[in-house]
């Protein structure tokens, strides 16, 4: 059954997910109030339905899908719950509505719990969604992990688009899986760049890269997929790593690896290269890794 899905913050992943949902018949709604003409045109070209206000979108939709940055996840849930509450007070939305709020942000279980409390306070059902795989596409290479009481209903929306896994009726479960997996996917690029920095400094980049690809093809494939687009998502990834650090501290663990990886990546200032079109790992390394030690600033 097709649904009307409100898409919050259609960035790289949001646009890809929205386009995929639209392609199989779902109506994807976007609030374009106070947005630029270019943004409106892009949303229209993707086949999304343009709403004149947030409340218009909330009134029309069946499902709300939040794909904001981690630092904005709780603010988005508060904004949505405020809009739902206003519609209820105006008498245009029943207090026993059946809308589903899907949080697809890379947030810790603690933050996810706050999102759930916010959204369920106005009668919405909360589902936690964690997206894995390429950040700019949504297809069979992606895996979607869902948790929450109505996760099966949300899974049906994505049938045929990507691999979907239902793991628990407990809302925060998918957030825990996301954070645990993200320790690997966020730390490996930092280790890779540090090792290649040593290869550059010693004049052995070509030999080291060839041996890396020969001995560790899986790791090399991951770096080939992740690193060329890293600058575009580096600020979002920094937010995610801060979420991981806070969560590990709550678990009583010292987030030494995640913290070191974040600081290492931050020191390279990869956002400076956001316009680069990088074709292979050698080009990635030559672009991202300083050929000489950085002078003290």
N, C-alpha and C positions, 0 to 999 in steps of 0.2 A: 504494500500500500504506500502510495506517495504521500509525502508530508511537506508542510511549509516550514522551512528551517531558517531561523534568524542567525546570520553569521556575524559574529563580533570580531572586528579587527582583521579583515582579510589581507594579511601580509603574504609572504611567500607561501607558507604552508596553508594558510587560510584560503588563499585564492585557489590553490591546487585542489584542496578538499572540496571547496564550494563548486568548482568547475566539474569535478567528478560527480558530485551529488546531482548537479543540474543535468548532467549528461544522461543520467538514468531516470530522469523524470521528476525529481524532487524540485520544489520551488524554493530557491535560495533568495532570501530577503536581506537587504543591506540598508542600514540607516545612512543616508548620504547628506543629512542636514549639516551645514557648516563645513562641507567638504569641497575641495577644488573641482573645477570643471573636468580636469584631467582624471581625477579619481572617479567621478561619476561616469565618465565615458568608459573607463577601464572596467568598472563594475557592470555597466550595461553591455559592453562587448563580451564579457564572460557569460552573459545570459542571466545575470542576477536581476531580481526585481528591486527597484529603487523605492525606498520609503522616505517620506518627507520628515519623519521624526522617529525618535527611539520608541515612543509609546505607540505610534502607528504600527511599527514593526512588531512590537511585543503583543499587541492586540491580535494581529493577523496570524502569528506563527503558532506551530504546534511544539517545536523544539527550538531551544536556544543553544547554539554552539559557540563557546568562548575559546578563542585562540589568540589571546593577547600575550604580551611578554610576561614573564613570571612576576615582575615587580608590579604589574597592573592587574593581576588576576583577582585579587580581593577587591580592588576598587571597581572592577567591572561587575563583579557579583553584587556589590552594594548598589551600583547604578541600576542594574537590572531589577533588583528587589524593590528599590524605590519606585521604579516605573510601574511594576506590577501592582504595588500597593496603591499608587495613585489611580490606576485604572479601576481597581476594586472600590476605592472610595468614591469614584465618579459613577459607579454603578454600571460600567460598561463591560466589566469582567467579573465573572462569578468567583466567589471565594473558594469554591470547590472545583476550580479549573484543573485540567490534567496536563498542564505544560511540563515539559522536561527540560531541565538545565543540565547541559553537558559541559563540564569543565575539561578542556583539552590542553591546559597549560602545564608547563614543566615546573611543578611546585611540590614542596615537601608534604608529607601527610599532615603535619601540623597546620600548614596554610590551607590545605585541602579541607581540613575539618572546619576551619573558619568560613570557607566558601560554602560548605554544606549548610552550616548553621544559618548563614545569611540568606541563602536561596530557599531553604525549606521554611523559613519564618513566614513566607507569603504564599505557601501552598505548593511550591514547585517540587518536583521529584528531582533529586540530585544523582547524576551519574558521573563517575570519574573516567576520563579517557586519556590514555597515554599513547602517543604516536611515536613509532620507531621507523627508521629508514630515511631515504632521501628527503630533505627538507623542502625541496622545490617541486616535488611531484607527489601524487598519491595514486599508487597502482599496486600491482602484485608484489613489488619489492618492499612494500610497506607492511608493517604489522601494527594493528590497533588492539590495545589491551583495554578491556572495559571491566569496571566493577560498580556495584550498586544494585539496589533492589529491582530496577527496571532495565538492567543492562541488556537483556535479551531483546527488548523492543528497539533499543538504539542499535544493536548489532544488525538488526534486519534492515536498517537504513543503508548500511554499507555493504550489503550482500553483493558479492561479485566484484567489488572495487579493490579490496585489499584483504589480506589475511586478518581475521578478527578472532580474538581470544577472550572468552569470558572467564574470569579467574575467581571472583568472589562476589557475594552480595554485600560485603562490607565496603562502603564507599571509598575509603582511603587506600585500599589494597593496590590499586593501579598506580597510585602516587608513589608507594613504596617501591614497586617494581621499577618505575621510571627513574627514581633517584638512584637505586642500586645499579641499574644498567648504565646510567649516565656517568657514574664514577669511572667506568671503563672508557666510554666513548669520549669523555672530556679530558681524561688524563693521557690517553695514548697519543693524541696529537702533540701535546707538550713534550712527551718523552721522545717522539719522533723528531721534532724540531731541535731538541737539545742534542740528540745524537748526530743529526745532520750538521748542526753547527760545529760540532767537533770535527766532522769530516771536512767541512769547508775550511776551518782554521788550519787543518793539517794537510790540505791540498789533496785529499783522497775522496772527494765527493762522488765522482763517477764510479770508482771501484766499490765504494760502500753502498751506493744506491743499487747497483747491479746485484751485489751479494744479498742485500735486503730483499729484493724482489725474487731472487732465486730461492732463498731459504725460508722466507716467510710470505708466501704469495697471498695468504688471507689478510694479513696485516697490511701488506702493500695495497691490496685492492681497497681496503677500508680507507687508507690515506688518500688514494686516488679519488675516491668518492667524496670524502669530507673536505680535504684541504683546499681544493680550488675555490670553493665557495665560502671558506671560513671567514674572510673579512666581512662579508655581507651580514653574517650572523654573530660576529664576535661579541657585540655588546649584549645580545640576548643570551649567549652562552655564558658570559660573565655573571649575569643574573641567575642563571640556572646553577652555576657552581656555588654561588653564595647560598642558594637554597639548600644545596647538598651539604655544605659546611654546617649550616645551622641545624639541619636534621641529624647529622652524625654527632654533633655535640649533645643533642637531646637524647641520643641513644647511649651516651657515655663514651663515645669513641672520639679519638683525636683525629680530625680531618687533615692530617699532615700532607697526604698525597694530593688531595683535591685542592687544598690551599696553595701548595707549591706549584701545581699545574696552572692554576688561575694566575698567580703572580708571574709565572714564566711567560704565559701567553700574553698577559697584559704588557709586559716589558717590551715585547716585539712591536706593539702598537699596530696590529694588523689592520685596524680600521683605515689606515693611510692608503691601503691598497685596494679599496672597495671597487675601484673601476677596472681592476686588472682582469684580463681574460687568460686564465692559466690552463695550459693544455696537458702538462705532465708533471711528475714529481720533481724532476730536476728543475723545471721552471719555478715550481712552488718554492723549493728550497732557495734558489738563487734570488727570488723576490723577497721572501720573508726573513731569511737569515742574514744578518749583517756579515759582510765578508771580512770586516775588521772589528776588533773589540770596540765597543761604544766608548767614546770619551765621556768622562764625568761631566754632568751638567751642573 
